[in-house]
Amino acid sequence: KHLVLLDSWRIATPRRATAETREGGDDRIVVTLRALRPSAALSYEQALVDLAQDQRLSWRGPATDLREALRETLDQLAPDEDVIAAPGFKQEKDTNGPTMKQKVRFVLKNRKVSKSIAATTEDATATVDEAVGAFVRSVYTRSSVSTHTPTSKDEAMRVLSLVRVVLAELLEAR
């Protein structure tokens, strides 16, 4: 069933991202996200398309799209009320609900994934959350975006790498 969906998608959808940004695992992530949460698939794919460009005035959009794809996926796989009701849940300081890292822990614990794999995925998720937050704030406060564009694209590409790893693990699309 999934192979038919993937084959149909590949035939019907023109390849838009370059080899620089798109990897083989991205197709599996997009197809899985389309079935799970279409809006997350659109955000992830839009980031791939945007990162394939060489010139942009701001790289905030792709980084934010990647974070949103991850957040929406986590909201689907680990609703707040389920995470809060799980044994051992403790609200982290200065938060209003479960963190993205806590949601990853919840998903992987329910799948009985080993603690060493779970720790790596949790850390990558926390890094995405922190990096995008800091990245968006830094772009917002900069007066000369063009001076910082190469660094900004590098940061967005770093976020892509982290989100790709986390989504592949969460969606079992490895």
N, CA and C atoms as a LAMMPS dump frame, in Angstrom:
ITEM: TIMESTEP
0
ITEM: NUMBER OF ATOMS
522
ITEM: BOX BOUNDS ff ff ff
-5.0000000000000000e+02 5.0000000000000000e+02
-5.0000000000000000e+02 5.0000000000000000e+02
-5.0000000000000000e+02 5.0000000000000000e+02
ITEM: ATOMS id mol type element x y z
1 1 1 N 0.83 -1.189 0
2 1 2 C 0 0 0
3 1 3 C 0.879 1.259 0
4 2 1 N 1.912 1.257 0.856
5 2 2 C 2.79 2.421 0.93
6 2 3 C 3.628 2.576 -0.337
7 3 1 N 4.019 1.443 -0.936
8 3 2 C 4.796 1.525 -2.171
9 3 3 C 3.958 2.105 -3.306
10 4 1 N 2.678 1.742 -3.36
11 4 2 C 1.798 2.301 -4.381
12 4 3 C 1.651 3.802 -4.172
13 5 1 N 1.451 4.224 -2.904
14 5 2 C 1.36 5.658 -2.607
15 5 3 C 2.638 6.385 -3.005
16 6 1 N 3.774 5.801 -2.651
17 6 2 C 5.058 6.419 -2.968
18 6 3 C 5.251 6.511 -4.478
19 7 1 N 4.934 5.415 -5.186
20 7 2 C 5.088 5.408 -6.636
21 7 3 C 4.175 6.449 -7.281
22 8 1 N 2.928 6.516 -6.83
23 8 2 C 1.977 7.507 -7.355
24 8 3 C 2.479 8.917 -7.099
25 9 1 N 2.969 9.146 -5.89
26 9 2 C 3.458 10.47 -5.534
27 9 3 C 4.654 10.865 -6.401
28 10 1 N 5.582 9.925 -6.59
29 10 2 C 6.789 10.245 -7.369
30 10 3 C 6.449 10.549 -8.819
31 11 1 N 5.447 9.878 -9.352
32 11 2 C 5.054 10.122 -10.739
33 11 3 C 4.32 11.453 -10.857
34 12 1 N 3.441 11.735 -9.903
35 12 2 C 2.588 12.917 -9.97
36 12 3 C 3.264 14.196 -9.508
37 13 1 N 4.318 14.082 -8.728
38 13 2 C 4.945 15.256 -8.141
39 13 3 C 6.298 15.516 -8.798
40 14 1 N 6.459 16.693 -9.398
41 14 2 C 7.765 17.006 -9.983
42 14 3 C 8.819 17.164 -8.898
43 15 1 N 10.008 16.752 -9.206
44 15 2 C 11.11 16.877 -8.263
45 15 3 C 11.53 18.338 -8.23
46 16 1 N 11.434 18.961 -7.058
47 16 2 C 11.668 20.408 -6.979
48 16 3 C 12.922 20.77 -6.193
49 17 1 N 13.342 19.943 -5.308
50 17 2 C 14.504 20.292 -4.497
51 17 3 C 15.754 19.694 -5.128
52 18 1 N 16.877 20.339 -4.912
53 18 2 C 18.122 19.86 -5.494
54 18 3 C 18.716 18.767 -4.632
55 19 1 N 19.736 18.119 -5.179
56 19 2 C 20.429 17.072 -4.438
57 19 3 C 21.072 17.629 -3.175
58 20 1 N 21.342 18.927 -3.17
59 20 2 C 21.962 19.545 -1.992
60 20 3 C 21.076 19.411 -0.761
61 21 1 N 19.773 19.523 -0.944
62 21 2 C 18.88 19.501 0.209
63 21 3 C 18.088 18.214 0.324
64 22 1 N 17.783 17.553 -0.766
65 22 2 C 16.887 16.396 -0.729
66 22 3 C 17.699 15.113 -0.712
67 23 1 N 17.348 14.236 0.214
68 23 2 C 17.98 12.929 0.317
69 23 3 C 16.908 11.865 0.143
70 24 1 N 17.335 10.62 -0.064
71 24 2 C 16.399 9.525 -0.258
72 24 3 C 15.39 9.386 0.864
73 25 1 N 15.821 9.595 2.082
74 25 2 C 14.925 9.485 3.225
75 25 3 C 13.854 10.551 3.249
76 26 1 N 14.088 11.67 2.576
77 26 2 C 13.099 12.748 2.549
78 26 3 C 11.804 12.304 1.884
79 27 1 N 11.902 11.486 0.84
80 27 2 C 10.692 10.995 0.185
81 27 3 C 9.862 10.148 1.142
82 28 1 N 10.511 9.293 1.91
83 28 2 C 9.791 8.454 2.884
84 28 3 C 9.163 9.32 3.968
85 29 1 N 9.88 10.337 4.412
86 29 2 C 9.343 11.243 5.432
87 29 3 C 8.119 11.971 4.894
88 30 1 N 8.209 12.518 3.685
89 30 2 C 7.097 13.278 3.107
90 30 3 C 5.872 12.388 2.921
91 31 1 N 6.052 11.186 2.361
92 31 2 C 4.922 10.285 2.132
93 31 3 C 4.269 9.908 3.467
94 32 1 N 5.072 9.616 4.463
95 32 2 C 4.532 9.246 5.771
96 32 3 C 3.808 10.423 6.409
97 33 1 N 4.41 11.608 6.326
98 33 2 C 3.768 12.797 6.881
99 33 3 C 2.463 13.126 6.162
100 34 1 N 2.427 12.922 4.851
101 34 2 C 1.178 13.189 4.121
102 34 3 C 0.033 12.343 4.66
103 35 1 N 0.332 11.107 5.028
104 35 2 C -0.71 10.23 5.568
105 35 3 C -1.046 10.592 7.011
106 36 1 N -0.054 11.029 7.775
107 36 2 C -0.226 11.318 9.192
108 36 3 C -0.745 12.727 9.444
109 37 1 N -0.084 13.707 8.863
110 37 2 C -0.412 15.117 9.102
111 37 3 C -0.016 15.912 7.86
112 38 1 N -0.923 16.066 6.887
113 38 2 C -0.58 16.717 5.612
114 38 3 C 0.064 18.096 5.757
115 39 1 N -0.373 18.874 6.727
116 39 2 C 0.216 20.211 6.877
117 39 3 C 1.69 20.124 7.275
118 40 1 N 2.063 19.109 8.038
119 40 2 C 3.47 18.912 8.402
120 40 3 C 4.284 18.52 7.168
121 41 1 N 3.687 17.706 6.307
122 41 2 C 4.363 17.318 5.063
123 41 3 C 4.619 18.543 4.193
124 42 1 N 3.613 19.419 4.105
125 42 2 C 3.775 20.634 3.298
126 42 3 C 4.88 21.529 3.854
127 43 1 N 4.935 21.682 5.168
128 43 2 C 5.986 22.51 5.781
129 43 3 C 7.366 21.932 5.518
130 44 1 N 7.499 20.608 5.686
131 44 2 C 8.791 19.949 5.475
132 44 3 C 9.223 20.1 4.018
133 45 1 N 8.296 19.83 3.096
134 45 2 C 8.638 19.917 1.688
135 45 3 C 8.934 21.353 1.258
136 46 1 N 8.19 22.32 1.821
137 46 2 C 8.456 23.726 1.5
138 46 3 C 9.859 24.118 1.946
139 47 1 N 10.278 23.636 3.1
140 47 2 C 11.639 23.922 3.577
141 47 3 C 12.675 23.337 2.625
142 48 1 N 12.43 22.131 2.126
143 48 2 C 13.361 21.531 1.164
144 48 3 C 13.463 22.383 -0.1
145 49 1 N 12.322 22.826 -0.592
146 49 2 C 12.302 23.671 -1.794
147 49 3 C 13.042 24.985 -1.534
148 50 1 N 12.748 25.613 -0.405
149 50 2 C 13.379 26.893 -0.079
150 50 3 C 14.887 26.751 0.097
151 51 1 N 15.316 25.683 0.736
152 51 2 C 16.75 25.495 0.981
153 51 3 C 17.511 25.124 -0.288
154 52 1 N 16.782 24.725 -1.325
155 52 2 C 17.434 24.427 -2.605
156 52 3 C 17.833 25.707 -3.336
157 53 1 N 17.289 26.833 -2.891
158 53 2 C 17.611 28.115 -3.51
159 53 3 C 18.965 28.62 -3.007
160 54 1 N 19.629 29.364 -3.865
161 54 2 C 20.908 29.942 -3.462
162 54 3 C 20.752 31.331 -2.871
163 55 1 N 19.751 32.054 -3.309
164 55 2 C 19.585 33.433 -2.883
165 55 3 C 18.226 33.618 -2.218
166 56 1 N 18.228 34.121 -1.035
167 56 2 C 17.012 34.485 -0.31
168 56 3 C 17.339 35.716 0.511
169 57 1 N 16.34 36.49 0.809
170 57 2 C 16.552 37.639 1.679
171 57 3 C 16.581 37.205 3.136
172 58 1 N 15.887 36.129 3.461
173 58 2 C 15.851 35.621 4.831
174 58 3 C 15.74 34.103 4.797
175 59 1 N 16.382 33.451 5.751
176 59 2 C 16.33 31.99 5.868
177 59 3 C 15.446 31.58 7.035
178 60 1 N 14.755 32.524 7.614
179 60 2 C 13.872 32.245 8.744
180 60 3 C 12.733 31.301 8.344
181 61 1 N 12.169 31.498 7.149
182 61 2 C 11.046 30.685 6.676
183 61 3 C 11.332 29.194 6.665
184 62 1 N 12.431 28.752 6.011
185 62 2 C 12.715 27.322 5.995
186 62 3 C 12.964 26.745 7.393
187 63 1 N 13.67 27.488 8.227
188 63 2 C 13.934 26.997 9.585
189 63 3 C 12.633 26.864 10.369
190 64 1 N 11.76 27.841 10.221
191 64 2 C 10.473 27.806 10.919
192 64 3 C 9.594 26.684 10.375
193 65 1 N 9.596 26.486 9.058
194 65 2 C 8.824 25.384 8.477
195 65 3 C 9.299 24.033 9.01
196 66 1 N 10.587 23.864 9.146
197 66 2 C 11.12 22.599 9.676
198 66 3 C 10.682 22.379 11.116
199 67 1 N 10.755 23.426 11.916
200 67 2 C 10.329 23.309 13.309
201 67 3 C 8.84 22.984 13.388
202 68 1 N 8.044 23.635 12.547
203 68 2 C 6.6 23.39 12.545
204 68 3 C 6.276 21.969 12.1
205 69 1 N 7 21.46 11.119
206 69 2 C 6.787 20.069 10.69
207 69 3 C 7.042 19.119 11.849
208 70 1 N 8.106 19.385 12.593
209 70 2 C 8.43 18.556 13.753
210 70 3 C 7.39 18.722 14.856
211 71 1 N 7.006 19.954 15.14
212 71 2 C 6.023 20.21 16.201
213 71 3 C 4.677 19.561 15.889
214 72 1 N 4.216 19.72 14.661
215 72 2 C 2.932 19.131 14.28
216 72 3 C 2.973 17.602 14.344
217 73 1 N 4.087 17.03 13.936
218 73 2 C 4.24 15.574 14.013
219 73 3 C 4.173 15.112 15.46
220 74 1 N 4.873 15.826 16.325
221 74 2 C 4.849 15.469 17.742
222 74 3 C 3.462 15.666 18.348
223 75 1 N 2.764 16.722 17.959
224 75 2 C 1.406 16.937 18.459
225 75 3 C 0.482 15.795 18.039
226 76 1 N 0.705 15.262 16.851
227 76 2 C -0.122 14.152 16.357
228 76 3 C 0.221 12.851 17.082
229 77 1 N 1.506 12.578 17.225
230 77 2 C 1.941 11.31 17.825
231 77 3 C 1.876 11.312 19.349
232 78 1 N 1.964 12.496 19.95
233 78 2 C 2.002 12.606 21.417
234 78 3 C 1.17 13.806 21.862
235 79 1 N -0.155 13.654 21.874
236 79 2 C -0.993 14.767 22.337
237 79 3 C -0.64 15.154 23.776
238 80 1 N -0.727 16.447 24.07
239 80 2 C -0.359 16.949 25.401
240 80 3 C -0.999 16.146 26.523
241 81 1 N -2.317 15.908 26.417
242 81 2 C -3.024 15.229 27.51
243 81 3 C -2.504 13.809 27.742
244 82 1 N -2.077 13.117 26.688
245 82 2 C -1.517 11.769 26.846
246 82 3 C -0.145 11.822 27.511
247 83 1 N 0.658 12.797 27.111
248 83 2 C 2.004 12.929 27.687
249 83 3 C 1.904 13.298 29.168
250 84 1 N 1.022 14.229 29.49
251 84 2 C 0.853 14.664 30.881
252 84 3 C 0.348 13.519 31.746
253 85 1 N -0.513 12.663 31.192
254 85 2 C -1.083 11.537 31.949
255 85 3 C -0.117 10.364 32.092
256 86 1 N 0.98 10.375 31.361
257 86 2 C 1.926 9.259 31.411
258 86 3 C 2.641 9.204 32.758
259 87 1 N 2.914 7.996 33.25
260 87 2 C 3.637 7.861 34.517
261 87 3 C 5.004 8.55 34.452
262 88 1 N 5.334 9.28 35.484
263 88 2 C 6.638 9.93 35.574
264 88 3 C 6.73 11.297 34.924
265 89 1 N 5.65 11.789 34.321
266 89 2 C 5.711 13.108 33.69
267 89 3 C 5.879 14.189 34.755
268 90 1 N 6.81 15.096 34.505
269 90 2 C 7.015 16.26 35.375
270 90 3 C 7.105 17.491 34.498
271 91 1 N 6.274 18.476 34.834
272 91 2 C 6.278 19.727 34.087
273 91 3 C 7.635 20.412 34.249
274 92 1 N 8.254 20.794 33.14
275 92 2 C 9.524 21.498 33.217
276 92 3 C 9.277 22.957 33.566
277 93 1 N 10.249 23.538 34.254
278 93 2 C 10.145 24.927 34.689
279 93 3 C 9.929 25.861 33.497
280 94 1 N 9.071 26.855 33.709
281 94 2 C 8.788 27.888 32.713
282 94 3 C 8.162 27.353 31.42
283 95 1 N 7.395 26.264 31.518
284 95 2 C 6.681 25.744 30.356
285 95 3 C 5.202 25.613 30.687
286 96 1 N 4.369 25.631 29.659
287 96 2 C 2.925 25.523 29.853
288 96 3 C 2.38 24.146 29.511
289 97 1 N 3.204 23.27 29.053
290 97 2 C 2.793 21.923 28.661
291 97 3 C 4.038 21.105 28.415
292 98 1 N 3.865 19.912 27.869
293 98 2 C 5.046 19.084 27.582
294 98 3 C 5.953 19.756 26.551
295 99 1 N 7.243 19.596 26.733
296 99 2 C 8.202 20.114 25.758
297 99 3 C 8.28 19.147 24.577
298 100 1 N 8.888 19.604 23.499
299 100 2 C 9.073 18.723 22.349
300 100 3 C 9.909 17.511 22.757
301 101 1 N 10.909 17.729 23.585
302 101 2 C 11.763 16.632 24.043
303 101 3 C 10.946 15.61 24.837
304 102 1 N 10.039 16.07 25.691
305 102 2 C 9.2 15.166 26.476
306 102 3 C 8.251 14.383 25.565
307 103 1 N 7.793 15.014 24.516
308 103 2 C 6.912 14.319 23.577
309 103 3 C 7.679 13.217 22.832
310 104 1 N 8.91 13.509 22.438
311 104 2 C 9.739 12.492 21.788
312 104 3 C 9.942 11.316 22.735
313 105 1 N 10.271 11.615 23.973
314 105 2 C 10.47 10.568 24.981
315 105 3 C 9.207 9.695 25.086
316 106 1 N 8.044 10.323 25.126
317 106 2 C 6.764 9.617 25.223
318 106 3 C 6.574 8.658 24.04
319 107 1 N 6.791 9.161 22.812
320 107 2 C 6.609 8.339 21.611
321 107 3 C 7.568 7.15 21.623
322 108 1 N 8.83 7.416 21.877
323 108 2 C 9.823 6.351 21.813
324 108 3 C 9.667 5.356 22.963
325 109 1 N 9.263 5.836 24.126
326 109 2 C 9.028 4.94 25.259
327 109 3 C 7.867 3.991 24.951
328 110 1 N 6.819 4.523 24.335
329 110 2 C 5.676 3.685 23.958
330 110 3 C 6.035 2.658 22.895
331 111 1 N 7.038 2.97 22.094
332 111 2 C 7.497 2.023 21.074
333 111 3 C 8.567 1.079 21.619
334 112 1 N 8.914 1.275 22.875
335 112 2 C 9.921 0.453 23.546
336 112 3 C 11.291 0.533 22.85
337 113 1 N 11.631 1.761 22.437
338 113 2 C 12.931 2.016 21.827
339 113 3 C 13.964 2.104 22.94
340 114 1 N 15.159 1.596 22.688
341 114 2 C 16.198 1.59 23.712
342 114 3 C 16.515 3.012 24.171
343 115 1 N 16.962 3.119 25.42
344 115 2 C 17.249 4.442 25.989
345 115 3 C 18.357 5.17 25.244
346 116 1 N 19.337 4.433 24.713
347 116 2 C 20.438 5.097 24.003
348 116 3 C 19.95 5.73 22.702
349 117 1 N 19.086 5.052 21.966
350 117 2 C 18.53 5.638 20.746
351 117 3 C 17.606 6.789 21.112
352 118 1 N 16.784 6.589 22.128
353 118 2 C 15.847 7.63 22.551
354 118 3 C 16.592 8.888 22.977
355 119 1 N 17.687 8.729 23.7
356 119 2 C 18.445 9.893 24.181
357 119 3 C 18.982 10.717 23.014
358 120 1 N 19.482 10.06 21.991
359 120 2 C 20.003 10.77 20.826
360 120 3 C 18.891 11.562 20.136
361 121 1 N 17.732 10.929 19.962
362 121 2 C 16.611 11.59 19.301
363 121 3 C 16.081 12.742 20.145
364 122 1 N 15.996 12.545 21.463
365 122 2 C 15.554 13.616 22.371
366 122 3 C 16.501 14.81 22.298
367 123 1 N 17.801 14.529 22.317
368 123 2 C 18.789 15.607 22.26
369 123 3 C 18.709 16.368 20.943
370 124 1 N 18.522 15.651 19.839
371 124 2 C 18.404 16.311 18.544
372 124 3 C 17.17 17.21 18.519
373 125 1 N 16.076 16.729 19.104
374 125 2 C 14.847 17.518 19.153
375 125 3 C 15.043 18.776 19.981
376 126 1 N 15.67 18.641 21.133
377 126 2 C 15.93 19.807 21.984
378 126 3 C 16.82 20.808 21.254
379 127 1 N 17.794 20.314 20.504
380 127 2 C 18.687 21.182 19.749
381 127 3 C 17.925 21.941 18.672
382 128 1 N 17.006 21.249 17.971
383 128 2 C 16.182 21.916 16.956
384 128 3 C 15.38 23.033 17.604
385 129 1 N 14.721 22.716 18.704
386 129 2 C 13.875 23.694 19.384
387 129 3 C 14.695 24.911 19.807
388 130 1 N 15.846 24.669 20.399
389 130 2 C 16.707 25.776 20.854
390 130 3 C 17.313 26.532 19.681
391 131 1 N 17.803 25.785 18.673
392 131 2 C 18.471 26.427 17.537
393 131 3 C 17.507 27.296 16.744
394 132 1 N 16.313 26.783 16.471
395 132 2 C 15.355 27.572 15.69
396 132 3 C 14.917 28.795 16.482
397 133 1 N 14.67 28.615 17.769
398 133 2 C 14.286 29.758 18.595
399 133 3 C 15.35 30.841 18.574
400 134 1 N 16.589 30.446 18.783
401 134 2 C 17.693 31.414 18.782
402 134 3 C 17.903 31.98 17.387
403 135 1 N 17.786 31.123 16.384
404 135 2 C 17.972 31.534 15.002
405 135 3 C 16.936 32.587 14.599
406 136 1 N 15.671 32.315 14.885
407 136 2 C 14.605 33.261 14.529
408 136 3 C 14.792 34.579 15.269
409 137 1 N 15.156 34.497 16.562
410 137 2 C 15.395 35.733 17.327
411 137 3 C 16.554 36.516 16.738
412 138 1 N 17.63 35.826 16.347
413 138 2 C 18.796 36.532 15.829
414 138 3 C 18.493 37.19 14.489
415 139 1 N 17.74 36.49 13.62
416 139 2 C 17.362 37.096 12.342
417 139 3 C 16.485 38.321 12.589
418 140 1 N 15.583 38.203 13.533
419 140 2 C 14.653 39.288 13.857
420 140 3 C 15.4 40.534 14.333
421 141 1 N 16.466 40.335 15.112
422 141 2 C 17.161 41.475 15.702
423 141 3 C 18.272 42.041 14.814
424 142 1 N 18.629 41.34 13.759
425 142 2 C 19.697 41.841 12.898
426 142 3 C 19.206 42.969 12.017
427 143 1 N 20.054 43.967 11.828
428 143 2 C 19.66 45.078 10.964
429 143 3 C 20.08 44.839 9.519
430 144 1 N 21.112 44.046 9.302
431 144 2 C 21.594 43.805 7.947
432 144 3 C 21.545 42.317 7.646
433 145 1 N 20.421 41.839 7.118
434 145 2 C 20.258 40.418 6.829
435 145 3 C 21.254 39.961 5.773
436 146 1 N 21.498 40.789 4.754
437 146 2 C 22.356 40.357 3.66
438 146 3 C 23.77 40.04 4.131
439 147 1 N 24.237 40.719 5.158
440 147 2 C 25.569 40.447 5.692
441 147 3 C 25.651 39.051 6.281
442 148 1 N 24.518 38.563 6.79
443 148 2 C 24.52 37.292 7.509
444 148 3 C 23.862 36.157 6.748
445 149 1 N 23.519 36.36 5.48
446 149 2 C 22.795 35.341 4.723
447 149 3 C 23.536 34.009 4.634
448 150 1 N 24.846 33.975 4.305
449 150 2 C 25.499 32.666 4.228
450 150 3 C 25.433 31.895 5.551
451 151 1 N 25.67 32.571 6.67
452 151 2 C 25.582 31.925 7.975
453 151 3 C 24.165 31.461 8.231
454 152 1 N 23.191 32.268 7.862
455 152 2 C 21.798 31.918 8.083
456 152 3 C 21.404 30.679 7.299
457 153 1 N 21.845 30.551 6.058
458 153 2 C 21.519 29.349 5.293
459 153 3 C 22.198 28.138 5.911
460 154 1 N 23.431 28.302 6.344
461 154 2 C 24.125 27.188 7.005
462 154 3 C 23.353 26.727 8.235
463 155 1 N 22.847 27.668 9.004
464 155 2 C 22.082 27.325 10.203
465 155 3 C 20.792 26.606 9.825
466 156 1 N 20.112 27.08 8.782
467 156 2 C 18.891 26.425 8.331
468 156 3 C 19.191 25.013 7.823
469 157 1 N 20.307 24.819 7.154
470 157 2 C 20.701 23.485 6.684
471 157 3 C 21.001 22.564 7.875
472 158 1 N 21.589 23.119 8.926
473 158 2 C 21.853 22.352 10.146
474 158 3 C 20.538 21.908 10.783
475 159 1 N 19.566 22.814 10.816
476 159 2 C 18.253 22.477 11.352
477 159 3 C 17.625 21.37 10.507
478 160 1 N 17.749 21.454 9.175
479 160 2 C 17.222 20.404 8.301
480 160 3 C 17.823 19.051 8.662
481 161 1 N 19.126 19.003 8.85
482 161 2 C 19.776 17.733 9.19
483 161 3 C 19.23 17.151 10.493
484 162 1 N 19.046 18.003 11.48
485 162 2 C 18.53 17.53 12.773
486 162 3 C 17.077 17.074 12.668
487 163 1 N 16.25 17.865 11.996
488 163 2 C 14.835 17.509 11.851
489 163 3 C 14.696 16.217 11.054
490 164 1 N 15.513 16.07 10.033
491 164 2 C 15.485 14.856 9.207
492 164 3 C 15.75 13.619 10.07
493 165 1 N 16.746 13.696 10.93
494 165 2 C 17.074 12.562 11.802
495 165 3 C 15.923 12.251 12.754
496 166 1 N 15.37 13.291 13.364
497 166 2 C 14.293 13.093 14.34
498 166 3 C 13.047 12.54 13.66
499 167 1 N 12.641 13.113 12.543
500 167 2 C 11.433 12.628 11.862
501 167 3 C 11.609 11.207 11.344
502 168 1 N 12.782 10.89 10.819
503 168 2 C 13.018 9.526 10.354
504 168 3 C 12.847 8.526 11.499
505 169 1 N 13.302 8.896 12.678
506 169 2 C 13.168 8.009 13.842
507 169 3 C 11.728 7.962 14.315
508 170 1 N 11.08 9.107 14.472
509 170 2 C 9.706 9.14 14.96
510 170 3 C 8.728 8.448 14.02
511 171 1 N 8.936 8.632 12.729
512 171 2 C 8.021 8.071 11.735
513 171 3 C 8.435 6.675 11.294
514 172 1 N 9.542 6.191 11.851
515 172 2 C 10.106 4.9 11.465
516 172 3 C 10.278 4.844 9.945
517 173 1 N 10.785 5.939 9.392
518 173 2 C 10.998 6.075 7.956
519 173 3 C 12.488 6.045 7.652
520 174 1 N 13.193 5.114 8.277
521 174 2 C 14.634 5.043 8.09
522 174 3 C 14.983 4.187 6.898
